[in-house]
Amino acid sequence: MKLAEALIDRADLQKRAAQLEERIVRNMLVQEREKPSEDPQQLLKEFMEVTEALELLIPRIHRANLSATLPDGMSLTAALTRRDMLDLRLQVLRRAAATASERQTRYSNSEVRIQSVMPARDLQKQVDVLAKTRRELETGIQQLNWLTELPA
């Protein structure tokens, strides 16, 4: 199994676990003399099976992330961390650029004039550079995901 397939399986199992949790909670309480639409004990059993499958799959994914490397020698784990930090930087820079480019409406000359302390253009240039770096990194990560075999 390729790492990319394992990641898809993990996402499916996580989604299934969340759905089962909702179904369990919805069926825990009923009015007197009523029956739940689904058996919560059966749902709970199914939830436990899904989480056991996740418990087996996730360490295999982590081992693959630690052993796989990008062409530049960066481990997949380090690449994922770098991607997360690029996402964080991009989020803040995009918000700063949007705020810096906001136009303030003044209804009279006596109102206080608000102006940006940083040029939106400079911030947007930084966003563009980081976004390109992130796209290139993501491409490398995805390629490696489809080339890496999941360890046993």
CNS distance restraints for C-alpha pairs under 8 A (distance, minus, plus):
assign (resid   1 and name CA) (resid   5 and name CA) 6.48 0.50 0.50
assign (resid   1 and name CA) (resid   6 and name CA) 6.95 0.50 0.50
assign (resid   1 and name CA) (resid 149 and name CA) 5.88 0.50 0.50
assign (resid   1 and name CA) (resid 150 and name CA) 5.71 0.50 0.50
assign (resid   2 and name CA) (resid   6 and name CA) 6.47 0.50 0.50
assign (resid   2 and name CA) (resid 145 and name CA) 6.95 0.50 0.50
assign (resid   2 and name CA) (resid 146 and name CA) 5.87 0.50 0.50
assign (resid   2 and name CA) (resid 147 and name CA) 6.72 0.50 0.50
assign (resid   2 and name CA) (resid 148 and name CA) 5.63 0.50 0.50
assign (resid   2 and name CA) (resid 149 and name CA) 4.50 0.50 0.50
assign (resid   2 and name CA) (resid 150 and name CA) 5.47 0.50 0.50
assign (resid   3 and name CA) (resid   7 and name CA) 6.20 0.50 0.50
assign (resid   3 and name CA) (resid  61 and name CA) 6.76 0.50 0.50
assign (resid   3 and name CA) (resid  64 and name CA) 7.11 0.50 0.50
assign (resid   3 and name CA) (resid 145 and name CA) 5.05 0.50 0.50
assign (resid   3 and name CA) (resid 146 and name CA) 6.25 0.50 0.50
assign (resid   3 and name CA) (resid 147 and name CA) 7.60 0.50 0.50
assign (resid   3 and name CA) (resid 148 and name CA) 5.59 0.50 0.50
assign (resid   3 and name CA) (resid 149 and name CA) 5.77 0.50 0.50
assign (resid   3 and name CA) (resid 150 and name CA) 5.19 0.50 0.50
assign (resid   4 and name CA) (resid   8 and name CA) 6.34 0.50 0.50
assign (resid   4 and name CA) (resid 142 and name CA) 7.58 0.50 0.50
assign (resid   4 and name CA) (resid 145 and name CA) 4.69 0.50 0.50
assign (resid   4 and name CA) (resid 146 and name CA) 5.22 0.50 0.50
assign (resid   4 and name CA) (resid 148 and name CA) 7.95 0.50 0.50
assign (resid   5 and name CA) (resid   9 and name CA) 6.20 0.50 0.50
assign (resid   5 and name CA) (resid 146 and name CA) 7.76 0.50 0.50
assign (resid   6 and name CA) (resid  10 and name CA) 6.03 0.50 0.50
assign (resid   6 and name CA) (resid  57 and name CA) 7.40 0.50 0.50
assign (resid   6 and name CA) (resid  61 and name CA) 7.03 0.50 0.50
assign (resid   6 and name CA) (resid 150 and name CA) 7.45 0.50 0.50
assign (resid   7 and name CA) (resid  11 and name CA) 6.21 0.50 0.50
assign (resid   7 and name CA) (resid  61 and name CA) 7.48 0.50 0.50
assign (resid   8 and name CA) (resid  12 and name CA) 6.24 0.50 0.50
assign (resid   9 and name CA) (resid  13 and name CA) 6.10 0.50 0.50
assign (resid  10 and name CA) (resid  14 and name CA) 6.05 0.50 0.50
assign (resid  10 and name CA) (resid  54 and name CA) 6.63 0.50 0.50
assign (resid  10 and name CA) (resid  57 and name CA) 7.16 0.50 0.50
assign (resid  10 and name CA) (resid  58 and name CA) 7.34 0.50 0.50
assign (resid  11 and name CA) (resid  15 and name CA) 6.11 0.50 0.50
assign (resid  12 and name CA) (resid  16 and name CA) 6.05 0.50 0.50
assign (resid  13 and name CA) (resid  17 and name CA) 6.05 0.50 0.50
assign (resid  13 and name CA) (resid  50 and name CA) 6.28 0.50 0.50
assign (resid  13 and name CA) (resid  51 and name CA) 7.75 0.50 0.50
assign (resid  13 and name CA) (resid  53 and name CA) 7.85 0.50 0.50
assign (resid  13 and name CA) (resid  54 and name CA) 6.74 0.50 0.50
assign (resid  14 and name CA) (resid  18 and name CA) 6.29 0.50 0.50
assign (resid  14 and name CA) (resid  54 and name CA) 7.69 0.50 0.50
assign (resid  15 and name CA) (resid  19 and name CA) 6.22 0.50 0.50
assign (resid  16 and name CA) (resid  20 and name CA) 6.06 0.50 0.50
assign (resid  16 and name CA) (resid  50 and name CA) 7.53 0.50 0.50
assign (resid  17 and name CA) (resid  21 and name CA) 6.14 0.50 0.50
assign (resid  17 and name CA) (resid  47 and name CA) 5.87 0.50 0.50
assign (resid  17 and name CA) (resid  50 and name CA) 6.36 0.50 0.50
assign (resid  17 and name CA) (resid  51 and name CA) 7.01 0.50 0.50
assign (resid  18 and name CA) (resid  22 and name CA) 6.44 0.50 0.50
assign (resid  19 and name CA) (resid  23 and name CA) 6.29 0.50 0.50
assign (resid  20 and name CA) (resid  24 and name CA) 6.01 0.50 0.50
assign (resid  20 and name CA) (resid  43 and name CA) 6.48 0.50 0.50
assign (resid  20 and name CA) (resid  44 and name CA) 7.65 0.50 0.50
assign (resid  20 and name CA) (resid  46 and name CA) 7.77 0.50 0.50
assign (resid  20 and name CA) (resid  47 and name CA) 6.03 0.50 0.50
assign (resid  21 and name CA) (resid  25 and name CA) 6.24 0.50 0.50
assign (resid  21 and name CA) (resid  47 and name CA) 7.29 0.50 0.50
assign (resid  22 and name CA) (resid  26 and name CA) 6.11 0.50 0.50
assign (resid  23 and name CA) (resid  27 and name CA) 6.21 0.50 0.50
assign (resid  23 and name CA) (resid  38 and name CA) 7.92 0.50 0.50
assign (resid  23 and name CA) (resid  40 and name CA) 7.80 0.50 0.50
assign (resid  23 and name CA) (resid  43 and name CA) 7.39 0.50 0.50
assign (resid  24 and name CA) (resid  28 and name CA) 6.20 0.50 0.50
assign (resid  24 and name CA) (resid  40 and name CA) 5.26 0.50 0.50
assign (resid  24 and name CA) (resid  43 and name CA) 6.05 0.50 0.50
assign (resid  24 and name CA) (resid  44 and name CA) 6.66 0.50 0.50
assign (resid  25 and name CA) (resid  29 and name CA) 7.88 0.50 0.50
assign (resid  27 and name CA) (resid  36 and name CA) 5.26 0.50 0.50
assign (resid  27 and name CA) (resid  37 and name CA) 6.66 0.50 0.50
assign (resid  27 and name CA) (resid  38 and name CA) 6.34 0.50 0.50
assign (resid  27 and name CA) (resid  39 and name CA) 7.21 0.50 0.50
assign (resid  27 and name CA) (resid  40 and name CA) 5.93 0.50 0.50
assign (resid  28 and name CA) (resid  36 and name CA) 7.38 0.50 0.50
assign (resid  28 and name CA) (resid  40 and name CA) 6.34 0.50 0.50
assign (resid  29 and name CA) (resid  36 and name CA) 7.51 0.50 0.50
assign (resid  30 and name CA) (resid  34 and name CA) 6.05 0.50 0.50
assign (resid  30 and name CA) (resid  35 and name CA) 6.57 0.50 0.50
assign (resid  30 and name CA) (resid  36 and name CA) 6.15 0.50 0.50
assign (resid  31 and name CA) (resid  35 and name CA) 7.96 0.50 0.50
assign (resid  36 and name CA) (resid  40 and name CA) 7.86 0.50 0.50
assign (resid  38 and name CA) (resid  43 and name CA) 7.59 0.50 0.50
assign (resid  39 and name CA) (resid  43 and name CA) 6.31 0.50 0.50
assign (resid  40 and name CA) (resid  44 and name CA) 5.91 0.50 0.50
assign (resid  41 and name CA) (resid  45 and name CA) 6.17 0.50 0.50
assign (resid  42 and name CA) (resid  46 and name CA) 6.22 0.50 0.50
assign (resid  43 and name CA) (resid  47 and name CA) 6.08 0.50 0.50
assign (resid  44 and name CA) (resid  48 and name CA) 6.21 0.50 0.50
assign (resid  45 and name CA) (resid  49 and name CA) 6.39 0.50 0.50
assign (resid  46 and name CA) (resid  50 and name CA) 6.30 0.50 0.50
assign (resid  47 and name CA) (resid  51 and name CA) 6.23 0.50 0.50
assign (resid  48 and name CA) (resid  52 and name CA) 6.09 0.50 0.50
assign (resid  49 and name CA) (resid  53 and name CA) 6.30 0.50 0.50
assign (resid  50 and name CA) (resid  54 and name CA) 6.33 0.50 0.50
assign (resid  51 and name CA) (resid  55 and name CA) 6.04 0.50 0.50
assign (resid  52 and name CA) (resid  56 and name CA) 6.43 0.50 0.50
assign (resid  53 and name CA) (resid  57 and name CA) 6.18 0.50 0.50
assign (resid  54 and name CA) (resid  58 and name CA) 5.80 0.50 0.50
assign (resid  55 and name CA) (resid  59 and name CA) 7.18 0.50 0.50
assign (resid  56 and name CA) (resid  60 and name CA) 7.14 0.50 0.50
assign (resid  57 and name CA) (resid  61 and name CA) 6.43 0.50 0.50
assign (resid  58 and name CA) (resid  62 and name CA) 6.27 0.50 0.50
assign (resid  59 and name CA) (resid  63 and name CA) 6.15 0.50 0.50
assign (resid  60 and name CA) (resid  64 and name CA) 6.22 0.50 0.50
assign (resid  60 and name CA) (resid 150 and name CA) 6.46 0.50 0.50
assign (resid  60 and name CA) (resid 151 and name CA) 5.94 0.50 0.50
assign (resid  60 and name CA) (resid 152 and name CA) 6.80 0.50 0.50
assign (resid  61 and name CA) (resid  65 and name CA) 6.15 0.50 0.50
assign (resid  61 and name CA) (resid 150 and name CA) 6.72 0.50 0.50
assign (resid  61 and name CA) (resid 151 and name CA) 7.94 0.50 0.50
assign (resid  62 and name CA) (resid  66 and name CA) 6.23 0.50 0.50
assign (resid  63 and name CA) (resid  67 and name CA) 6.26 0.50 0.50
assign (resid  63 and name CA) (resid 151 and name CA) 7.05 0.50 0.50
assign (resid  64 and name CA) (resid  68 and name CA) 5.88 0.50 0.50
assign (resid  64 and name CA) (resid 148 and name CA) 7.31 0.50 0.50
assign (resid  64 and name CA) (resid 149 and name CA) 7.45 0.50 0.50
assign (resid  64 and name CA) (resid 150 and name CA) 5.81 0.50 0.50
assign (resid  64 and name CA) (resid 151 and name CA) 6.32 0.50 0.50
assign (resid  65 and name CA) (resid  75 and name CA) 7.08 0.50 0.50
assign (resid  65 and name CA) (resid  76 and name CA) 4.92 0.50 0.50
assign (resid  65 and name CA) (resid  77 and name CA) 5.16 0.50 0.50
assign (resid  66 and name CA) (resid  75 and name CA) 6.18 0.50 0.50
assign (resid  66 and name CA) (resid  76 and name CA) 6.22 0.50 0.50
assign (resid  66 and name CA) (resid  77 and name CA) 5.57 0.50 0.50
assign (resid  67 and name CA) (resid  75 and name CA) 6.84 0.50 0.50
assign (resid  67 and name CA) (resid  76 and name CA) 7.49 0.50 0.50
assign (resid  68 and name CA) (resid  75 and name CA) 5.83 0.50 0.50
assign (resid  68 and name CA) (resid  76 and name CA) 5.60 0.50 0.50
assign (resid  68 and name CA) (resid 144 and name CA) 7.50 0.50 0.50
assign (resid  68 and name CA) (resid 148 and name CA) 6.74 0.50 0.50
assign (resid  69 and name CA) (resid  73 and name CA) 5.46 0.50 0.50
assign (resid  69 and name CA) (resid  74 and name CA) 5.37 0.50 0.50
assign (resid  69 and name CA) (resid  75 and name CA) 4.21 0.50 0.50
assign (resid  69 and name CA) (resid  76 and name CA) 5.40 0.50 0.50
assign (resid  69 and name CA) (resid 144 and name CA) 7.70 0.50 0.50
assign (resid  70 and name CA) (resid  74 and name CA) 5.35 0.50 0.50
assign (resid  70 and name CA) (resid  75 and name CA) 6.26 0.50 0.50
assign (resid  70 and name CA) (resid  76 and name CA) 6.63 0.50 0.50
assign (resid  70 and name CA) (resid 140 and name CA) 6.76 0.50 0.50
assign (resid  70 and name CA) (resid 141 and name CA) 7.43 0.50 0.50
assign (resid  70 and name CA) (resid 144 and name CA) 6.84 0.50 0.50
assign (resid  74 and name CA) (resid  78 and name CA) 6.27 0.50 0.50
assign (resid  74 and name CA) (resid  79 and name CA) 6.43 0.50 0.50
assign (resid  75 and name CA) (resid  79 and name CA) 6.20 0.50 0.50
assign (resid  76 and name CA) (resid  80 and name CA) 6.09 0.50 0.50
assign (resid  76 and name CA) (resid 141 and name CA) 6.97 0.50 0.50
assign (resid  77 and name CA) (resid  81 and name CA) 6.33 0.50 0.50
assign (resid  78 and name CA) (resid  82 and name CA) 6.09 0.50 0.50
assign (resid  79 and name CA) (resid  83 and name CA) 6.08 0.50 0.50
assign (resid  79 and name CA) (resid 137 and name CA) 7.31 0.50 0.50
assign (resid  79 and name CA) (resid 141 and name CA) 7.20 0.50 0.50
assign (resid  80 and name CA) (resid  84 and name CA) 6.25 0.50 0.50
assign (resid  80 and name CA) (resid 141 and name CA) 7.73 0.50 0.50
assign (resid  81 and name CA) (resid  85 and name CA) 6.29 0.50 0.50
assign (resid  82 and name CA) (resid  86 and name CA) 6.11 0.50 0.50
assign (resid  83 and name CA) (resid  87 and name CA) 6.14 0.50 0.50
assign (resid  83 and name CA) (resid 134 and name CA) 6.31 0.50 0.50
assign (resid  83 and name CA) (resid 137 and name CA) 7.04 0.50 0.50
assign (resid  83 and name CA) (resid 138 and name CA) 7.31 0.50 0.50
assign (resid  84 and name CA) (resid  88 and name CA) 6.32 0.50 0.50
assign (resid  85 and name CA) (resid  89 and name CA) 6.17 0.50 0.50
assign (resid  86 and name CA) (resid  90 and name CA) 5.96 0.50 0.50
assign (resid  86 and name CA) (resid 130 and name CA) 6.80 0.50 0.50
assign (resid  86 and name CA) (resid 131 and name CA) 7.94 0.50 0.50
assign (resid  86 and name CA) (resid 134 and name CA) 6.35 0.50 0.50
assign (resid  87 and name CA) (resid  91 and name CA) 6.08 0.50 0.50
assign (resid  87 and name CA) (resid 134 and name CA) 7.68 0.50 0.50
assign (resid  88 and name CA) (resid  92 and name CA) 6.44 0.50 0.50
assign (resid  89 and name CA) (resid  93 and name CA) 6.07 0.50 0.50
assign (resid  90 and name CA) (resid  94 and name CA) 5.80 0.50 0.50
assign (resid  90 and name CA) (resid 127 and name CA) 6.06 0.50 0.50
assign (resid  90 and name CA) (resid 130 and name CA) 6.76 0.50 0.50
assign (resid  90 and name CA) (resid 131 and name CA) 7.06 0.50 0.50
assign (resid  91 and name CA) (resid  95 and name CA) 6.21 0.50 0.50
assign (resid  92 and name CA) (resid  96 and name CA) 6.09 0.50 0.50
assign (resid  93 and name CA) (resid  97 and name CA) 5.99 0.50 0.50
assign (resid  93 and name CA) (resid 123 and name CA) 6.41 0.50 0.50
assign (resid  93 and name CA) (resid 124 and name CA) 7.62 0.50 0.50
assign (resid  93 and name CA) (resid 126 and name CA) 7.53 0.50 0.50
assign (resid  93 and name CA) (resid 127 and name CA) 6.16 0.50 0.50
assign (resid  94 and name CA) (resid  98 and name CA) 6.09 0.50 0.50
assign (resid  94 and name CA) (resid 123 and name CA) 7.68 0.50 0.50
assign (resid  94 and name CA) (resid 124 and name CA) 7.23 0.50 0.50
assign (resid  94 and name CA) (resid 127 and name CA) 6.48 0.50 0.50
assign (resid  95 and name CA) (resid  99 and name CA) 6.14 0.50 0.50
assign (resid  96 and name CA) (resid 100 and name CA) 6.01 0.50 0.50
assign (resid  96 and name CA) (resid 120 and name CA) 7.80 0.50 0.50
assign (resid  96 and name CA) (resid 123 and name CA) 7.30 0.50 0.50
assign (resid  97 and name CA) (resid 101 and name CA) 6.15 0.50 0.50
assign (resid  97 and name CA) (resid 119 and name CA) 7.99 0.50 0.50
assign (resid  97 and name CA) (resid 120 and name CA) 4.88 0.50 0.50
assign (resid  97 and name CA) (resid 121 and name CA) 7.59 0.50 0.50
assign (resid  97 and name CA) (resid 123 and name CA) 5.39 0.50 0.50
assign (resid  97 and name CA) (resid 124 and name CA) 6.00 0.50 0.50
assign (resid  98 and name CA) (resid 102 and name CA) 6.41 0.50 0.50
assign (resid  98 and name CA) (resid 120 and name CA) 7.32 0.50 0.50
assign (resid 100 and name CA) (resid 115 and name CA) 7.98 0.50 0.50
assign (resid 100 and name CA) (resid 116 and name CA) 5.17 0.50 0.50
assign (resid 100 and name CA) (resid 117 and name CA) 7.61 0.50 0.50
assign (resid 100 and name CA) (resid 118 and name CA) 6.68 0.50 0.50
assign (resid 100 and name CA) (resid 119 and name CA) 6.62 0.50 0.50
assign (resid 100 and name CA) (resid 120 and name CA) 5.10 0.50 0.50
assign (resid 101 and name CA) (resid 116 and name CA) 7.61 0.50 0.50
assign (resid 101 and name CA) (resid 119 and name CA) 7.88 0.50 0.50
assign (resid 101 and name CA) (resid 120 and name CA) 5.43 0.50 0.50
assign (resid 104 and name CA) (resid 113 and name CA) 7.76 0.50 0.50
assign (resid 104 and name CA) (resid 114 and name CA) 6.54 0.50 0.50
assign (resid 104 and name CA) (resid 115 and name CA) 7.93 0.50 0.50
assign (resid 106 and name CA) (resid 111 and name CA) 6.30 0.50 0.50
assign (resid 106 and name CA) (resid 112 and name CA) 7.98 0.50 0.50
assign (resid 106 and name CA) (resid 113 and name CA) 7.41 0.50 0.50
assign (resid 107 and name CA) (resid 111 and name CA) 7.20 0.50 0.50
assign (resid 118 and name CA) (resid 122 and name CA) 7.67 0.50 0.50
assign (resid 118 and name CA) (resid 123 and name CA) 7.72 0.50 0.50
assign (resid 119 and name CA) (resid 123 and name CA) 6.69 0.50 0.50
assign (resid 120 and name CA) (resid 124 and name CA) 6.06 0.50 0.50
assign (resid 121 and name CA) (resid 125 and name CA) 6.26 0.50 0.50
assign (resid 122 and name CA) (resid 126 and name CA) 6.50 0.50 0.50
assign (resid 123 and name CA) (resid 127 and name CA) 6.28 0.50 0.50
assign (resid 124 and name CA) (resid 128 and name CA) 6.14 0.50 0.50
assign (resid 125 and name CA) (resid 129 and name CA) 6.34 0.50 0.50
assign (resid 126 and name CA) (resid 130 and name CA) 6.18 0.50 0.50
assign (resid 127 and name CA) (resid 131 and name CA) 5.88 0.50 0.50
assign (resid 128 and name CA) (resid 132 and name CA) 6.20 0.50 0.50
assign (resid 129 and name CA) (resid 133 and name CA) 6.33 0.50 0.50
assign (resid 130 and name CA) (resid 134 and name CA) 6.06 0.50 0.50
assign (resid 131 and name CA) (resid 135 and name CA) 6.13 0.50 0.50
assign (resid 132 and name CA) (resid 136 and name CA) 6.23 0.50 0.50
assign (resid 133 and name CA) (resid 137 and name CA) 6.15 0.50 0.50
assign (resid 134 and name CA) (resid 138 and name CA) 6.00 0.50 0.50
assign (resid 135 and name CA) (resid 139 and name CA) 6.20 0.50 0.50
assign (resid 136 and name CA) (resid 140 and name CA) 6.43 0.50 0.50
assign (resid 137 and name CA) (resid 141 and name CA) 6.20 0.50 0.50
assign (resid 138 and name CA) (resid 142 and name CA) 6.08 0.50 0.50
assign (resid 139 and name CA) (resid 143 and name CA) 6.10 0.50 0.50
assign (resid 140 and name CA) (resid 144 and name CA) 6.12 0.50 0.50
assign (resid 141 and name CA) (resid 145 and name CA) 6.10 0.50 0.50
assign (resid 142 and name CA) (resid 146 and name CA) 6.50 0.50 0.50
assign (resid 143 and name CA) (resid 147 and name CA) 6.42 0.50 0.50
assign (resid 144 and name CA) (resid 148 and name CA) 5.88 0.50 0.50
